[in-house]
């Protein structure tokens, strides 16, 4: 995977994480949980395929 593609994937996960934070701040806890689970699902997809993306997603999920 090229660095540009990896950065796009990271940006996608970061965007979902930001959406989860915004939903939480707005009191929409169901949407926040859904967005956070999307980050976790994306990270799980990269397990065994791209460890950099996997661990990036895991760190976002933990946050």
Order of alpha helices (4+ residues) and beta strands (2+ residues): alpha-alpha-alpha
